[in-house]
Amino acid sequence: LRSQHPIIPREERLVEALEDENYELAAIFQRDLDSVKVNLGLPKYAIGQAVVHASREGVRGVVIDIDLQCTKSGPWIEAAGCLERGCALGVPAEETDFNELLQWAKQPFYMILPDLEGMEDEKSAEQGTWRWRWPSEVAAWEVNRFDKVPSPIYLPEEAVTHDRDVENTPSHPELNKLFDGHATSPHRGRVYRPAPQLRLWQQQRAQELQEIR
């Protein structure tokens, strides 16, 4: 029955709270919905959600694709996982247990178009050099089709949270090509509407992942 579905009724009451502009209640419903999704192994955040890194200051962007589990190789999981787990727990990366990393890789992962505001090195702008705010290990080089800009970044769900900054638009030359406007709310910040170009990119990536498997 529809009323017994774990997701649909919660989404409907969240929509109703937003339509009534009751953002305090919407925030409560959002946390409840997120908790249920986590228990079911579903991603908390949607395509187009503006997010920030939970531990690395200044790292923000917009979700452009989602994997239910990490699709990277073992070496990537070890390299990036040690850094991200170490950052989250406040311990040296080398102290992270590999068995913990295998479990870490089973959560949803997000491909994020990064905010490039303030990253370009003005002295070397013509050469396209950038000041990185994140370890290169979390960069998704193999999906980078955006010429002369840093690649998207690949982060686990535990590393991201809603970006509630609705005043400062994420800066990226591809943002307006991949998305067609956005909606805002105090409890979720900006949620961008995917454009056809993003859907096409997602289909190409899904096909490539299928061929690898």
N, C-alpha and C positions, 0 to 999 in steps of 0.2 A: 504494500500500500504506500501511496505517496507520503502520507503523514508519518510513516515509520522509516522513511528513507533517512540515512544518517546525515546527508548533505543538503538535499533540496529544501526542506522546511527551514533550516538554519540560514540558507542563502536568501530565502524569501523574506524572512523577518529582518535580515540585515538590509535588504533593499528597501523595505518599508520604513525602517528607521532613518535611512539616508534621505528618502523622499520627504519625510517629515522634518528633516534637518535636525534630528535628535542625535547629534554626533557622540554624545556621551554614551547613550544606549547602543549606538552602532559600534562603538569601540568594544563594549562588553560582548556583543554578538560576534564581532570579528574574532576576539580571543577564543570564544567558545568554538567557532567554526575552525579556526586554526588548530586547536587542540584535537578536534575530531579528525581532521585531515592527517595530522601527524600520527595518530594512533592507527589510521588506515594505510599509512605509507604513501599518502598523496601529498603533492607539493602545496605549501601554504600560499605561495605567491604566484600570480598569473603573468602571462605574457603582457608586457607593457608596464608592469609595476616599476615605479622608481624605487630604488633600494640604496642603502648605505651599508658599508662593512661594519659589522658589530664591534670589531676590535682595532681596525686600521683607520686612523683619522684621515679624512679627506678622500677616501675611496668611495665613490658613488656612481650610479649609472642606471640603466634601464634594462630590464629583462627582455631578451630577444629570443630565447629558446629554453626549454626545460628537459632534463633527463630524469627519469624516476630513480635511477642510480647512476653512479659515475661510469662513464663510458671510456675512460682513459686506461692506459696500460699500467701494469704493475710498477715500473720505474717512475711513471708520473705520480701515481698514488703515493709512493714512498717519498719522492722529492717534495711535492706540493703539500701532501698530507702532514709531513713532519713540521713544515713551516706553519701551516694553518692551525694545526692542533696545538703546537707550541705557543702560537700567538694567543689562541683562545684560553689556554690554561695558564699562560704566564710562565712556561718552563722552556728550557733550551730545546731546540728542534730535535737534537740527537737523542734526547731522552724519551722520545715518543716510541711506544712499543708497536712493532709492525702488525701484530694481531689486532691491535686497536685500530690501526689504519684500515685494515680490511673491513672492519665493521663501520668505520667512518665513511667508507666509499659506498655504503649501501643506502645512504640517505639521498633525497633529491638534490640534483646539481643544476645550477643556473648559468646560462651563457649571458653575459652582461655587457652591453655596449657602454664603455666607460665615459664618465664626464672628463673632458680634457681641459677644462678651465684652469688656466695658470700652469699648465704642464709644458707648454712649448718654450724652449730656450730661445729667447729673443736674439741672442748673439749668433745663434746657428739656425735661425728660422728657415733660411733658404735651403739648408741641408736637411730640414725635416727632423731634427733631433728633438728628443722629448725628455722631460724630467719625470721619471717613473715614481708613482706613489705606492707601488705594490711589487712584490718579488716577481721576477720574470718567469718563475716556475708556474705561476697561476695563469699566465697568458695563454690563450688558445690560438697559437700561431697557425695551426692547420686550417682554421676556419676564417682566417683573415683575408677578406676580399676587398678591404678598404685601403686603397693605395695611399701610402705615405702617412698613415696614422697608426698608433698602437693598436694591436689586435684586441678583440673582446677578451674578457677575463672569465674564468670558469671557477665558480665558487660553490661550496656546499651550503645547504640550507641553514645550518647552524651559524654560518658566518655572515648572514645578511638579515636586514630588518627593514621595515618600511622607512622610506625617506619622507619625512613630514615637512620638509622645506619646500613650500609651494611658491616661494618668491624667486628663487634662483633656478633658471632652466638649465638642465644638464647641457654641456657644450660638446657637440660632436657633429661633424659635417654631414653624417649620414642619418641623423636623428629624424629630420623632416622628410626624408625619403622612405624610411622604414615605418614611420608612424604618421597617422592622419589626425593630429590634434590630441587633446587629452581632457580628462575630467579631474577635478580635485575634491578632496574632502579632508577635514582635519585629522581623521583617524588613520587614513591610508596615504595621504599626500597625493602625488600625481599618478594617474593610471592612463597610459597612452593607448590609443586605438591603433592596432596593427593595420598597415597599408598593404596592398597587394604585393609590393616588392618584398616585404618581410615574409609573407606567406610563401612566395616563390623560393626565397633563400632557405626557409625551413624545410621545404620539400626536397630541395637539393641536398641539404645536410642529412636528412633522414635517409635518403637513397644511398648516400655515401657510407653512412653507418651500417646500413643493411648489407652493402657489398663487403665491408670489412668483416662482418660476422660470417 
